[in-house]
Amino acid sequence: MLAIISKATADFEIIESDLHFKKIAASLADVSAYYPEFKSWLYFTFRAGIYVGERKILVAHSDGDIAGLALLKNSISEKKICTFYVLPEYRDDGVGRSLMHKSLQTLGHNDIGISVSEERHSELSPLLRSCGFSLDSVLPGRYRNEKSEFFYQL
């Protein structure tokens, strides 16, 4: 799948198997700082969802390298961007906006949830609001003591 974006060019790939799972997991290593059980969730919960067709990985590539990832859940009961991550060296060049639009397209553009850690909230909230998301709730201590999680809904 190829998408042209305004500032940067990225190839998008939807992964529905765990063929390159270790490489993808390594690209998401920084996320564990915000979600203590992330690695376990990724390898056991998310990976199992791939096998039953409820979860997909959307990968943005730039010059053959992973530039960003969106872990998506599309089940009967829930549509969610479980994880949205752009590698630091690709931030502020349009990859995040394009990855978000591709994520929304993949999930069908309605009734989609996403949560954001307190540390990433000020960075991601403008993108989420510009895509039509609204803040639904804030839960202190949801994943870590003394840190809030911000829940958005489209």
C-alpha positions in Angstrom: 0.0 0.0 0.0 1.4 3.4 -0.9 0.4 6.8 0.4 1.7 10.2 -0.6 1.9 12.6 2.3 2.6 16.3 2.4 6.0 16.7 3.9 7.4 13.2 3.8 6.8 10.1 1.7 6.0 6.9 3.5 4.9 3.4 2.4 2.2 1.9 4.6 1.9 -1.7 5.3 -0.9 -3.5 7.1 0.4 -6.6 8.9 -2.1 -9.3 9.8 0.4 -12.0 10.8 3.3 -12.1 13.2 6.0 -12.7 10.6 8.1 -9.6 11.6 6.8 -9.3 15.1 10.2 -9.1 16.9 11.3 -6.2 14.7 8.0 -4.4 15.3 8.3 -5.0 19.1 11.8 -3.6 19.1 10.6 -0.5 17.4 8.0 0.0 20.2 10.5 -0.5 23.1 10.1 3.1 24.3 6.3 2.6 24.9 7.1 0.4 27.9 8.1 3.4 29.8 4.5 4.6 29.8 2.8 1.3 30.1 4.5 -1.1 32.5 2.9 -4.3 31.2 3.2 -3.3 27.5 5.6 -6.0 26.4 3.4 -8.8 27.9 0.3 -7.3 26.5 1.9 -7.0 23.0 3.2 -10.5 22.9 0.2 -12.3 24.4 -3.0 -10.2 24.1 -2.3 -8.2 21.0 -0.6 -11.0 19.1 -3.4 -13.4 19.9 -5.8 -10.9 18.4 -3.9 -11.0 15.2 -4.6 -14.7 14.9 -8.4 -14.2 15.3 -8.5 -11.3 12.9 -9.4 -8.6 15.4 -6.1 -6.8 15.5 -3.7 -5.4 12.8 -0.4 -3.5 12.8 -0.2 -0.5 10.5 3.5 0.3 9.7 4.7 3.5 8.1 8.0 3.0 6.4 10.4 5.7 5.3 13.3 4.7 3.0 12.8 1.1 4.1 13.0 1.9 7.8 10.1 1.8 10.3 9.0 5.4 10.9 5.8 4.8 12.9 3.4 2.1 14.0 -0.3 2.0 14.9 -1.6 -1.1 16.7 -5.3 -1.4 15.8 -8.2 -3.3 17.3 -11.3 -3.8 15.2 -13.7 -6.2 16.9 -17.4 -6.4 17.1 -17.4 -4.7 20.5 -14.6 -2.1 20.0 -12.6 0.0 17.5 -9.5 1.3 19.0 -6.0 2.6 18.2 -4.3 0.6 20.9 -0.9 2.1 20.4 0.2 5.0 18.2 3.9 5.6 18.0 6.1 7.6 15.6 9.9 7.1 16.1 11.5 10.4 17.3 13.5 10.9 14.2 10.3 11.0 12.1 8.3 13.4 14.2 7.3 16.8 12.9 7.6 15.7 9.2 4.0 14.5 8.5 4.4 10.8 9.3 2.3 11.0 12.4 -0.6 12.8 10.6 -0.5 10.4 7.7 -0.3 7.4 10.0 -3.3 8.7 12.0 -5.4 9.2 8.8 -4.5 5.7 7.5 -5.4 4.3 10.9 -8.8 6.0 10.8 -9.4 4.8 7.3 -8.5 1.2 8.3 -10.9 1.3 11.2 -13.7 2.9 9.3 -13.7 6.6 10.5 -16.3 6.3 13.3 -16.7 5.3 16.9 -12.9 4.9 17.4 -11.1 5.2 20.8 -7.6 6.1 21.7 -5.9 6.8 25.0 -2.8 8.9 25.6 -0.4 9.0 28.5 0.0 12.1 30.5 3.6 12.7 29.2 2.5 12.5 25.5 -0.8 14.3 25.9 0.3 17.8 25.0 2.1 16.5 21.9 -0.7 14.3 20.6 -3.9 16.2 21.6 -3.6 18.8 18.7 -3.4 15.9 16.2 -6.3 14.1 17.8 -8.5 17.1 17.9 -7.7 18.1 14.3 -8.8 14.6 13.3 -12.2 15.0 15.1 -11.5 13.2 18.4 -12.9 14.7 21.6 -11.7 14.1 25.1 -14.0 11.6 26.8 -12.4 11.1 30.2 -9.2 11.4 32.2 -8.3 8.5 34.6 -5.6 9.1 37.2 -3.6 6.0 38.0 -5.1 3.9 35.1 -1.8 2.4 34.1 0.7 4.0 36.5 0.4 5.5 39.9 0.4 9.3 39.9 0.0 9.5 36.1 -3.2 10.2 34.2 -4.4 8.6 31.0 -6.5 10.7 28.6 -9.2 8.9 26.7 -10.5 10.3 23.4 -13.4 9.2 21.2 -14.1 9.8 17.6 
